[in-house]
Amino acid sequence: MAGLKKRSFSLSGHRTSVALEEEFWAVLDGEARKTGRSLAALVQGIDATRGTRPLASALRLHALAVIRTHI
């Protein structure tokens, strides 16, 4: 796996940065395009339902779920 890539978003009125491996960002970017949303909108939706789980973990698990639907 490649190194971490950091991206910044505004969530609930606050700027936050998330560092994920490029492979996870690729899955999330593809899911955003497929669903007709921006990456920021996809991340915001995941953030809204993640509970107490760290955002980076929630994003990785979402990407894993996306991949599992294609197997």
mmCIF file of the N, C-alpha and C atoms, coordinates in Angstrom:
data_MODEL
# 
_entry.id   MODEL 
# 
loop_
_atom_site.group_PDB 
_atom_site.id 
_atom_site.type_symbol 
_atom_site.label_atom_id 
_atom_site.label_alt_id 
_atom_site.label_comp_id 
_atom_site.label_asym_id 
_atom_site.label_entity_id 
_atom_site.label_seq_id 
_atom_site.pdbx_PDB_ins_code 
_atom_site.Cartn_x 
_atom_site.Cartn_y 
_atom_site.Cartn_z 
_atom_site.occupancy 
_atom_site.B_iso_or_equiv 
_atom_site.pdbx_formal_charge 
_atom_site.auth_seq_id 
_atom_site.auth_comp_id 
_atom_site.auth_asym_id 
_atom_site.auth_atom_id 
_atom_site.pdbx_PDB_model_num 
ATOM 1   N N  . MET A 1 1  ? 0.833   -1.186  0.000  1.00 0.00 ? 1  MET A N  1 
ATOM 2   C CA . MET A 1 1  ? 0.000   0.000   0.000  1.00 0.00 ? 1  MET A CA 1 
ATOM 3   C C  . MET A 1 1  ? 0.874   1.245   0.000  1.00 0.00 ? 1  MET A C  1 
ATOM 4   N N  . ALA A 1 2  ? 0.346   2.248   -0.611 1.00 0.00 ? 2  ALA A N  1 
ATOM 5   C CA . ALA A 1 2  ? 1.065   3.518   -0.668 1.00 0.00 ? 2  ALA A CA 1 
ATOM 6   C C  . ALA A 1 2  ? 0.930   4.261   0.658  1.00 0.00 ? 2  ALA A C  1 
ATOM 7   N N  . GLY A 1 3  ? 1.621   5.382   0.771  1.00 0.00 ? 3  GLY A N  1 
ATOM 8   C CA . GLY A 1 3  ? 1.549   6.198   1.982  1.00 0.00 ? 3  GLY A CA 1 
ATOM 9   C C  . GLY A 1 3  ? 0.204   6.874   2.139  1.00 0.00 ? 3  GLY A C  1 
ATOM 10  N N  . LEU A 1 4  ? 0.065   7.600   3.223  1.00 0.00 ? 4  LEU A N  1 
ATOM 11  C CA . LEU A 1 4  ? -1.188  8.289   3.518  1.00 0.00 ? 4  LEU A CA 1 
ATOM 12  C C  . LEU A 1 4  ? -1.302  9.580   2.712  1.00 0.00 ? 4  LEU A C  1 
ATOM 13  N N  . LYS A 1 5  ? -2.519  9.875   2.303  1.00 0.00 ? 5  LYS A N  1 
ATOM 14  C CA . LYS A 1 5  ? -2.828  11.113  1.605  1.00 0.00 ? 5  LYS A CA 1 
ATOM 15  C C  . LYS A 1 5  ? -3.862  11.854  2.440  1.00 0.00 ? 5  LYS A C  1 
ATOM 16  N N  . LYS A 1 6  ? -3.594  13.106  2.736  1.00 0.00 ? 6  LYS A N  1 
ATOM 17  C CA . LYS A 1 6  ? -4.486  13.890  3.591  1.00 0.00 ? 6  LYS A CA 1 
ATOM 18  C C  . LYS A 1 6  ? -5.414  14.745  2.724  1.00 0.00 ? 6  LYS A C  1 
ATOM 19  N N  . ARG A 1 7  ? -6.670  14.786  3.117  1.00 0.00 ? 7  ARG A N  1 
ATOM 20  C CA . ARG A 1 7  ? -7.663  15.657  2.477  1.00 0.00 ? 7  ARG A CA 1 
ATOM 21  C C  . ARG A 1 7  ? -8.406  16.405  3.577  1.00 0.00 ? 7  ARG A C  1 
ATOM 22  N N  . SER A 1 8  ? -8.832  17.616  3.258  1.00 0.00 ? 8  SER A N  1 
ATOM 23  C CA . SER A 1 8  ? -9.531  18.461  4.232  1.00 0.00 ? 8  SER A CA 1 
ATOM 24  C C  . SER A 1 8  ? -10.969 18.682  3.810  1.00 0.00 ? 8  SER A C  1 
ATOM 25  N N  . PHE A 1 9  ? -11.848 18.752  4.804  1.00 0.00 ? 9  PHE A N  1 
ATOM 26  C CA . PHE A 1 9  ? -13.281 18.933  4.582  1.00 0.00 ? 9  PHE A CA 1 
ATOM 27  C C  . PHE A 1 9  ? -13.857 19.856  5.641  1.00 0.00 ? 9  PHE A C  1 
ATOM 28  N N  . SER A 1 10 ? -15.000 20.468  5.331  1.00 0.00 ? 10 SER A N  1 
ATOM 29  C CA . SER A 1 10 ? -15.787 21.191  6.327  1.00 0.00 ? 10 SER A CA 1 
ATOM 30  C C  . SER A 1 10 ? -16.933 20.281  6.737  1.00 0.00 ? 10 SER A C  1 
ATOM 31  N N  . LEU A 1 11 ? -16.951 19.913  8.005  1.00 0.00 ? 11 LEU A N  1 
ATOM 32  C CA . LEU A 1 11 ? -18.000 19.042  8.542  1.00 0.00 ? 11 LEU A CA 1 
ATOM 33  C C  . LEU A 1 11 ? -18.624 19.721  9.739  1.00 0.00 ? 11 LEU A C  1 
ATOM 34  N N  . SER A 1 12 ? -19.914 19.901  9.695  1.00 0.00 ? 12 SER A N  1 
ATOM 35  C CA . SER A 1 12 ? -20.637 20.554  10.786 1.00 0.00 ? 12 SER A CA 1 
ATOM 36  C C  . SER A 1 12 ? -20.038 21.920  11.116 1.00 0.00 ? 12 SER A C  1 
ATOM 37  N N  . GLY A 1 13 ? -19.622 22.636  10.093 1.00 0.00 ? 13 GLY A N  1 
ATOM 38  C CA . GLY A 1 13 ? -19.098 23.986  10.279 1.00 0.00 ? 13 GLY A CA 1 
ATOM 39  C C  . GLY A 1 13 ? -17.654 24.065  10.732 1.00 0.00 ? 13 GLY A C  1 
ATOM 40  N N  . HIS A 1 14 ? -16.968 22.916  10.808 1.00 0.00 ? 14 HIS A N  1 
ATOM 41  C CA . HIS A 1 14 ? -15.574 22.897  11.247 1.00 0.00 ? 14 HIS A CA 1 
ATOM 42  C C  . HIS A 1 14 ? -14.704 22.246  10.179 1.00 0.00 ? 14 HIS A C  1 
ATOM 43  N N  . ARG A 1 15 ? -13.518 22.787  9.974  1.00 0.00 ? 15 ARG A N  1 
ATOM 44  C CA . ARG A 1 15 ? -12.560 22.176  9.053  1.00 0.00 ? 15 ARG A CA 1 
ATOM 45  C C  . ARG A 1 15 ? -11.901 20.996  9.757  1.00 0.00 ? 15 ARG A C  1 
ATOM 46  N N  . THR A 1 16 ? -11.762 19.910  9.024  1.00 0.00 ? 16 THR A N  1 
ATOM 47  C CA . THR A 1 16 ? -11.072 18.745  9.554  1.00 0.00 ? 16 THR A CA 1 
ATOM 48  C C  . THR A 1 16 ? -10.270 18.105  8.431  1.00 0.00 ? 16 THR A C  1 
ATOM 49  N N  . SER A 1 17 ? -9.200  17.461  8.776  1.00 0.00 ? 17 SER A N  1 
ATOM 50  C CA . SER A 1 17 ? -8.368  16.748  7.812  1.00 0.00 ? 17 SER A CA 1 
ATOM 51  C C  . SER A 1 17 ? -8.392  15.269  8.130  1.00 0.00 ? 17 SER A C  1 
ATOM 52  N N  . VAL A 1 18 ? -8.386  14.468  7.081  1.00 0.00 ? 18 VAL A N  1 
ATOM 53  C CA . VAL A 1 18 ? -8.381  13.018  7.236  1.00 0.00 ? 18 VAL A CA 1 
ATOM 54  C C  . VAL A 1 18 ? -7.256  12.460  6.378  1.00 0.00 ? 18 VAL A C  1 
ATOM 55  N N  . ALA A 1 19 ? -6.466  11.586  6.950  1.00 0.00 ? 19 ALA A N  1 
ATOM 56  C CA . ALA A 1 19 ? -5.387  10.935  6.211  1.00 0.00 ? 19 ALA A CA 1 
ATOM 57  C C  . ALA A 1 19 ? -5.750  9.464   6.011  1.00 0.00 ? 19 ALA A C  1 
ATOM 58  N N  . LEU A 1 20 ? -5.814  9.058   4.752  1.00 0.00 ? 20 LEU A N  1 
ATOM 59  C CA . LEU A 1 20 ? -6.086  7.667   4.390  1.00 0.00 ? 20 LEU A CA 1 
ATOM 60  C C  . LEU A 1 20 ? -5.100  7.235   3.315  1.00 0.00 ? 20 LEU A C  1 
ATOM 61  N N  . GLU A 1 21 ? -4.965  5.947   3.155  1.00 0.00 ? 21 GLU A N  1 
ATOM 62  C CA . GLU A 1 21 ? -4.172  5.411   2.064  1.00 0.00 ? 21 GLU A CA 1 
ATOM 63  C C  . GLU A 1 21 ? -4.849  5.773   0.738  1.00 0.00 ? 21 GLU A C  1 
ATOM 64  N N  . GLU A 1 22 ? -4.042  5.980   -0.292 1.00 0.00 ? 22 GLU A N  1 
ATOM 65  C CA . GLU A 1 22 ? -4.571  6.394   -1.598 1.00 0.00 ? 22 GLU A CA 1 
ATOM 66  C C  . GLU A 1 22 ? -5.602  5.415   -2.138 1.00 0.00 ? 22 GLU A C  1 
ATOM 67  N N  . GLU A 1 23 ? -5.434  4.132   -1.829 1.00 0.00 ? 23 GLU A N  1 
ATOM 68  C CA . GLU A 1 23 ? -6.376  3.127   -2.321 1.00 0.00 ? 23 GLU A CA 1 
ATOM 69  C C  . GLU A 1 23 ? -7.785  3.352   -1.759 1.00 0.00 ? 23 GLU A C  1 
ATOM 70  N N  . PHE A 1 24 ? -7.878  3.767   -0.498 1.00 0.00 ? 24 PHE A N  1 
ATOM 71  C CA . PHE A 1 24 ? -9.190  4.060   0.079  1.00 0.00 ? 24 PHE A CA 1 
ATOM 72  C C  . PHE A 1 24 ? -9.790  5.299   -0.562 1.00 0.00 ? 24 PHE A C  1 
ATOM 73  N N  . TRP A 1 25 ? -8.966  6.338   -0.771 1.00 0.00 ? 25 TRP A N  1 
ATOM 74  C CA . TRP A 1 25 ? -9.480  7.542   -1.433 1.00 0.00 ? 25 TRP A CA 1 
ATOM 75  C C  . TRP A 1 25 ? -10.000 7.205   -2.832 1.00 0.00 ? 25 TRP A C  1 
ATOM 76  N N  . ALA A 1 26 ? -9.328  6.313   -3.541 1.00 0.00 ? 26 ALA A N  1 
ATOM 77  C CA . ALA A 1 26 ? -9.766  5.938   -4.887 1.00 0.00 ? 26 ALA A CA 1 
ATOM 78  C C  . ALA A 1 26 ? -11.156 5.306   -4.853 1.00 0.00 ? 26 ALA A C  1 
ATOM 79  N N  . VAL A 1 27 ? -11.387 4.427   -3.882 1.00 0.00 ? 27 VAL A N  1 
ATOM 80  C CA . VAL A 1 27 ? -12.710 3.797   -3.753 1.00 0.00 ? 27 VAL A CA 1 
ATOM 81  C C  . VAL A 1 27 ? -13.759 4.854   -3.407 1.00 0.00 ? 27 VAL A C  1 
ATOM 82  N N  . LEU A 1 28 ? -13.449 5.727   -2.467 1.00 0.00 ? 28 LEU A N  1 
ATOM 83  C CA . LEU A 1 28 ? -14.405 6.760   -2.059 1.00 0.00 ? 28 LEU A CA 1 
ATOM 84  C C  . LEU A 1 28 ? -14.676 7.746   -3.193 1.00 0.00 ? 28 LEU A C  1 
ATOM 85  N N  . ASP A 1 29 ? -13.646 8.133   -3.933 1.00 0.00 ? 29 ASP A N  1 
ATOM 86  C CA . ASP A 1 29 ? -13.846 9.016   -5.097 1.00 0.00 ? 29 ASP A CA 1 
ATOM 87  C C  . ASP A 1 29 ? -14.765 8.349   -6.115 1.00 0.00 ? 29 ASP A C  1 
ATOM 88  N N  . GLY A 1 30 ? -14.528 7.071   -6.380 1.00 0.00 ? 30 GLY A N  1 
ATOM 89  C CA . GLY A 1 30 ? -15.366 6.338   -7.330 1.00 0.00 ? 30 GLY A CA 1 
ATOM 90  C C  . GLY A 1 30 ? -16.802 6.231   -6.864 1.00 0.00 ? 30 GLY A C  1 
ATOM 91  N N  . GLU A 1 31 ? -17.013 5.981   -5.586 1.00 0.00 ? 31 GLU A N  1 
ATOM 92  C CA . GLU A 1 31 ? -18.365 5.889   -5.037 1.00 0.00 ? 31 GLU A CA 1 
ATOM 93  C C  . GLU A 1 31 ? -19.077 7.233   -5.129 1.00 0.00 ? 31 GLU A C  1 
ATOM 94  N N  . ALA A 1 32 ? -18.362 8.307   -4.856 1.00 0.00 ? 32 ALA A N  1 
ATOM 95  C CA . ALA A 1 32 ? -18.955 9.642   -4.968 1.00 0.00 ? 32 ALA A CA 1 
ATOM 96  C C  . ALA A 1 32 ? -19.398 9.902   -6.413 1.00 0.00 ? 32 ALA A C  1 
ATOM 97  N N  . ARG A 1 33 ? -18.534 9.611   -7.368 1.00 0.00 ? 33 ARG A N  1 
ATOM 98  C CA . ARG A 1 33 ? -18.888 9.809   -8.783 1.00 0.00 ? 33 ARG A CA 1 
ATOM 99  C C  . ARG A 1 33 ? -20.080 8.941   -9.166 1.00 0.00 ? 33 ARG A C  1 
ATOM 100 N N  . LYS A 1 34 ? -20.049 7.683   -8.756 1.00 0.00 ? 34 LYS A N  1 
ATOM 101 C CA . LYS A 1 34 ? -21.119 6.735   -9.102 1.00 0.00 ? 34 LYS A CA 1 
ATOM 102 C C  . LYS A 1 34 ? -22.469 7.194   -8.571 1.00 0.00 ? 34 LYS A C  1 
ATOM 103 N N  . THR A 1 35 ? -22.483 7.804   -7.400 1.00 0.00 ? 35 THR A N  1 
ATOM 104 C CA . THR A 1 35 ? -23.737 8.235   -6.786 1.00 0.00 ? 35 THR A CA 1 
ATOM 105 C C  . THR A 1 35 ? -24.081 9.689   -7.113 1.00 0.00 ? 35 THR A C  1 
ATOM 106 N N  . GLY A 1 36 ? -23.253 10.345  -7.942 1.00 0.00 ? 36 GLY A N  1 
ATOM 107 C CA . GLY A 1 36 ? -23.541 11.711  -8.367 1.00 0.00 ? 36 GLY A CA 1 
ATOM 108 C C  . GLY A 1 36 ? -23.339 12.756  -7.288 1.00 0.00 ? 36 GLY A C  1 
ATOM 109 N N  . ARG A 1 37 ? -22.465 12.448  -6.317 1.00 0.00 ? 37 ARG A N  1 
ATOM 110 C CA . ARG A 1 37 ? -22.187 13.395  -5.239 1.00 0.00 ? 37 ARG A CA 1 
ATOM 111 C C  . ARG A 1 37 ? -20.726 13.816  -5.290 1.00 0.00 ? 37 ARG A C  1 
ATOM 112 N N  . SER A 1 38 ? -20.444 14.900  -4.628 1.00 0.00 ? 38 SER A N  1 
ATOM 113 C CA . SER A 1 38 ? -19.047 15.279  -4.454 1.00 0.00 ? 38 SER A CA 1 
ATOM 114 C C  . SER A 1 38 ? -18.447 14.397  -3.364 1.00 0.00 ? 38 SER A C  1 
ATOM 115 N N  . LEU A 1 39 ? -17.132 14.321  -3.327 1.00 0.00 ? 39 LEU A N  1 
ATOM 116 C CA . LEU A 1 39 ? -16.477 13.579  -2.262 1.00 0.00 ? 39 LEU A CA 1 
ATOM 117 C C  . LEU A 1 39 ? -16.825 14.185  -0.912 1.00 0.00 ? 39 LEU A C  1 
ATOM 118 N N  . ALA A 1 40 ? -16.881 15.506  -0.848 1.00 0.00 ? 40 ALA A N  1 
ATOM 119 C CA . ALA A 1 40 ? -17.230 16.180  0.413  1.00 0.00 ? 40 ALA A CA 1 
ATOM 120 C C  . ALA A 1 40 ? -18.624 15.766  0.887  1.00 0.00 ? 40 ALA A C  1 
ATOM 121 N N  . ALA A 1 41 ? -19.575 15.658  -0.023 1.00 0.00 ? 41 ALA A N  1 
ATOM 122 C CA . ALA A 1 41 ? -20.935 15.249  0.350  1.00 0.00 ? 41 ALA A CA 1 
ATOM 123 C C  . ALA A 1 41 ? -20.954 13.800  0.838  1.00 0.00 ? 41 ALA A C  1 
ATOM 124 N N  . LEU A 1 42 ? -20.187 12.933  0.191  1.00 0.00 ? 42 LEU A N  1 
ATOM 125 C CA . LEU A 1 42 ? -20.101 11.544  0.634  1.00 0.00 ? 42 LEU A CA 1 
ATOM 126 C C  . LEU A 1 42 ? -19.509 11.474  2.035  1.00 0.00 ? 42 LEU A C  1 
ATOM 127 N N  . VAL A 1 43 ? -18.418 12.189  2.264  1.00 0.00 ? 43 VAL A N  1 
ATOM 128 C CA . VAL A 1 43 ? -17.775 12.194  3.579  1.00 0.00 ? 43 VAL A CA 1 
ATOM 129 C C  . VAL A 1 43 ? -18.720 12.760  4.635  1.00 0.00 ? 43 VAL A C  1 
ATOM 130 N N  . GLN A 1 44 ? -19.445 13.799  4.285  1.00 0.00 ? 44 GLN A N  1 
ATOM 131 C CA . GLN A 1 44 ? -20.397 14.389  5.231  1.00 0.00 ? 44 GLN A CA 1 
ATOM 132 C C  . GLN A 1 44 ? -21.473 13.380  5.622  1.00 0.00 ? 44 GLN A C  1 
ATOM 133 N N  . GLY A 1 45 ? -21.967 12.617  4.657  1.00 0.00 ? 45 GLY A N  1 
ATOM 134 C CA . GLY A 1 45 ? -22.960 11.595  4.958  1.00 0.00 ? 45 GLY A CA 1 
ATOM 135 C C  . GLY A 1 45 ? -22.426 10.505  5.869  1.00 0.00 ? 45 GLY A C  1 
ATOM 136 N N  . ILE A 1 46 ? -21.199 10.077  5.626  1.00 0.00 ? 46 ILE A N  1 
ATOM 137 C CA . ILE A 1 46 ? -20.569 9.060   6.470  1.00 0.00 ? 46 ILE A CA 1 
ATOM 138 C C  . ILE A 1 46 ? -20.339 9.627   7.866  1.00 0.00 ? 46 ILE A C  1 
ATOM 139 N N  . ASP A 1 47 ? -19.892 10.873  7.930  1.00 0.00 ? 47 ASP A N  1 
ATOM 140 C CA . ASP A 1 47 ? -19.652 11.524  9.216  1.00 0.00 ? 47 ASP A CA 1 
ATOM 141 C C  . ASP A 1 47 ? -20.934 11.582  10.050 1.00 0.00 ? 47 ASP A C  1 
ATOM 142 N N  . ALA A 1 48 ? -22.052 11.832  9.401  1.00 0.00 ? 48 ALA A N  1 
ATOM 143 C CA . ALA A 1 48 ? -23.327 11.981  10.113 1.00 0.00 ? 48 ALA A CA 1 
ATOM 144 C C  . ALA A 1 48 ? -23.799 10.685  10.756 1.00 0.00 ? 48 ALA A C  1 
ATOM 145 N N  . THR A 1 49 ? -23.302 9.548   10.272 1.00 0.00 ? 49 THR A N  1 
ATOM 146 C CA . THR A 1 49 ? -23.794 8.259   10.777 1.00 0.00 ? 49 THR A CA 1 
ATOM 147 C C  . THR A 1 49 ? -22.720 7.434   11.480 1.00 0.00 ? 49 THR A C  1 
ATOM 148 N N  . ARG A 1 50 ? -21.558 8.003   11.729 1.00 0.00 ? 50 ARG A N  1 
ATOM 149 C CA . ARG A 1 50 ? -20.435 7.214   12.247 1.00 0.00 ? 50 ARG A CA 1 
ATOM 150 C C  . ARG A 1 50 ? -20.471 6.991   13.752 1.00 0.00 ? 50 ARG A C  1 
ATOM 151 N N  . GLY A 1 51 ? -21.298 7.712   14.466 1.00 0.00 ? 51 GLY A N  1 
ATOM 152 C CA . GLY A 1 51 ? -21.346 7.567   15.921 1.00 0.00 ? 51 GLY A CA 1 
ATOM 153 C C  . GLY A 1 51 ? -20.041 8.020   16.547 1.00 0.00 ? 51 GLY A C  1 
ATOM 154 N N  . THR A 1 52 ? -19.483 7.188   17.436 1.00 0.00 ? 52 THR A N  1 
ATOM 155 C CA . THR A 1 52 ? -18.247 7.557   18.124 1.00 0.00 ? 52 THR A CA 1 
ATOM 156 C C  . THR A 1 52 ? -16.992 7.044   17.413 1.00 0.00 ? 52 THR A C  1 
ATOM 157 N N  . ARG A 1 53 ? -17.182 6.347   16.325 1.00 0.00 ? 53 ARG A N  1 
ATOM 158 C CA . ARG A 1 53 ? -16.050 5.812   15.563 1.00 0.00 ? 53 ARG A CA 1 
ATOM 159 C C  . ARG A 1 53 ? -15.251 6.967   14.954 1.00 0.00 ? 53 ARG A C  1 
ATOM 160 N N  . PRO A 1 54 ? -13.936 6.908   14.959 1.00 0.00 ? 54 PRO A N  1 
ATOM 161 C CA . PRO A 1 54 ? -13.138 7.954   14.304 1.00 0.00 ? 54 PRO A CA 1 
ATOM 162 C C  . PRO A 1 54 ? -13.495 8.056   12.817 1.00 0.00 ? 54 PRO A C  1 
ATOM 163 N N  . LEU A 1 55 ? -13.458 9.259   12.294 1.00 0.00 ? 55 LEU A N  1 
ATOM 164 C CA . LEU A 1 55 ? -13.851 9.479   10.898 1.00 0.00 ? 55 LEU A CA 1 
ATOM 165 C C  . LEU A 1 55 ? -13.012 8.642   9.941  1.00 0.00 ? 55 LEU A C  1 
ATOM 166 N N  . ALA A 1 56 ? -11.709 8.585   10.138 1.00 0.00 ? 56 ALA A N  1 
ATOM 167 C CA . ALA A 1 56 ? -10.858 7.796   9.236  1.00 0.00 ? 56 ALA A CA 1 
ATOM 168 C C  . ALA A 1 56 ? -11.289 6.329   9.223  1.00 0.00 ? 56 ALA A C  1 
ATOM 169 N N  . SER A 1 57 ? -11.607 5.789   10.372 1.00 0.00 ? 57 SER A N  1 
ATOM 170 C CA . SER A 1 57 ? -12.076 4.398   10.448 1.00 0.00 ? 57 SER A CA 1 
ATOM 171 C C  . SER A 1 57 ? -13.401 4.234   9.726  1.00 0.00 ? 57 SER A C  1 
ATOM 172 N N  . ALA A 1 58 ? -14.307 5.164   9.934  1.00 0.00 ? 58 ALA A N  1 
ATOM 173 C CA . ALA A 1 58 ? -15.615 5.094   9.269  1.00 0.00 ? 58 ALA A CA 1 
ATOM 174 C C  . ALA A 1 58 ? -15.464 5.149   7.757  1.00 0.00 ? 58 ALA A C  1 
ATOM 175 N N  . LEU A 1 59 ? -14.548 5.968   7.272  1.00 0.00 ? 59 LEU A N  1 
ATOM 176 C CA . LEU A 1 59 ? -14.320 6.064   5.827  1.00 0.00 ? 59 LEU A CA 1 
ATOM 177 C C  . LEU A 1 59 ? -13.718 4.770   5.285  1.00 0.00 ? 59 LEU A C  1 
ATOM 178 N N  . ARG A 1 60 ? -12.781 4.195   6.014  1.00 0.00 ? 60 ARG A N  1 
ATOM 179 C CA . ARG A 1 60 ? -12.195 2.923   5.571  1.00 0.00 ? 60 ARG A CA 1 
ATOM 180 C C  . ARG A 1 60 ? -13.251 1.818   5.535  1.00 0.00 ? 60 ARG A C  1 
ATOM 181 N N  . LEU A 1 61 ? -14.089 1.763   6.566  1.00 0.00 ? 61 LEU A N  1 
ATOM 182 C CA . LEU A 1 61 ? -15.133 0.732   6.597  1.00 0.00 ? 61 LEU A CA 1 
ATOM 183 C C  . LEU A 1 61 ? -16.155 0.940   5.484  1.00 0.00 ? 61 LEU A C  1 
ATOM 184 N N  . HIS A 1 62 ? -16.467 2.189   5.176  1.00 0.00 ? 62 HIS A N  1 
ATOM 185 C CA . HIS A 1 62 ? -17.388 2.462   4.071  1.00 0.00 ? 62 HIS A CA 1 
ATOM 186 C C  . HIS A 1 62 ? -16.770 1.987   2.755  1.00 0.00 ? 62 HIS A C  1 
ATOM 187 N N  . ALA A 1 63 ? -15.498 2.299   2.547  1.00 0.00 ? 63 ALA A N  1 
ATOM 188 C CA . ALA A 1 63 ? -14.821 1.858   1.324  1.00 0.00 ? 63 ALA A CA 1 
ATOM 189 C C  . ALA A 1 63 ? -14.817 0.331   1.237  1.00 0.00 ? 63 ALA A C  1 
ATOM 190 N N  . LEU A 1 64 ? -14.575 -0.339  2.351  1.00 0.00 ? 64 LEU A N  1 
ATOM 191 C CA . LEU A 1 64 ? -14.602 -1.796  2.377  1.00 0.00 ? 64 LEU A CA 1 
ATOM 192 C C  . LEU A 1 64 ? -15.991 -2.321  2.006  1.00 0.00 ? 64 LEU A C  1 
ATOM 193 N N  . ALA A 1 65 ? -17.022 -1.689  2.523  1.00 0.00 ? 65 ALA A N  1 
ATOM 194 C CA . ALA A 1 65 ? -18.398 -2.106  2.202  1.00 0.00 ? 65 ALA A CA 1 
ATOM 195 C C  . ALA A 1 65 ? -18.675 -1.923  0.710  1.00 0.00 ? 65 ALA A C  1 
ATOM 196 N N  . VAL A 1 66 ? -18.188 -0.840  0.137  1.00 0.00 ? 66 VAL A N  1 
ATOM 197 C CA . VAL A 1 66 ? -18.360 -0.602  -1.303 1.00 0.00 ? 66 VAL A CA 1 
ATOM 198 C C  . VAL A 1 66 ? -17.708 -1.730  -2.096 1.00 0.00 ? 66 VAL A C  1 
ATOM 199 N N  . ILE A 1 67 ? -16.486 -2.063  -1.734 1.00 0.00 ? 67 ILE A N  1 
ATOM 200 C CA . ILE A 1 67 ? -15.755 -3.130  -2.435 1.00 0.00 ? 67 ILE A CA 1 
ATOM 201 C C  . ILE A 1 67 ? -16.477 -4.469  -2.282 1.00 0.00 ? 67 ILE A C  1 
ATOM 202 N N  . ARG A 1 68 ? -16.976 -4.734  -1.095 1.00 0.00 ? 68 ARG A N  1 
ATOM 203 C CA . ARG A 1 68 ? -17.667 -6.012  -0.859 1.00 0.00 ? 68 ARG A CA 1 
ATOM 204 C C  . ARG A 1 68 ? -18.905 -6.155  -1.717 1.00 0.00 ? 68 ARG A C  1 
ATOM 205 N N  . THR A 1 69 ? -19.571 -5.067  -2.065 1.00 0.00 ? 69 THR A N  1 
ATOM 206 C CA . THR A 1 69 ? -20.767 -5.160  -2.918 1.00 0.00 ? 69 THR A CA 1 
ATOM 207 C C  . THR A 1 69 ? -20.413 -5.525  -4.351 1.00 0.00 ? 69 THR A C  1 
ATOM 208 N N  . HIS A 1 70 ? -19.143 -5.393  -4.699 1.00 0.00 ? 70 HIS A N  1 
ATOM 209 C CA . HIS A 1 70 ? -18.707 -5.702  -6.073 1.00 0.00 ? 70 HIS A CA 1 
ATOM 210 C C  . HIS A 1 70 ? -18.081 -7.085  -6.192 1.00 0.00 ? 70 HIS A C  1 
ATOM 211 N N  . ILE A 1 71 ? -18.046 -7.828  -5.080 1.00 0.00 ? 71 ILE A N  1 
ATOM 212 C CA . ILE A 1 71 ? -17.443 -9.167  -5.104 1.00 0.00 ? 71 ILE A CA 1 
ATOM 213 C C  . ILE A 1 71 ? -18.507 -10.202 -5.406 1.00 0.00 ? 71 ILE A C  1 
# 
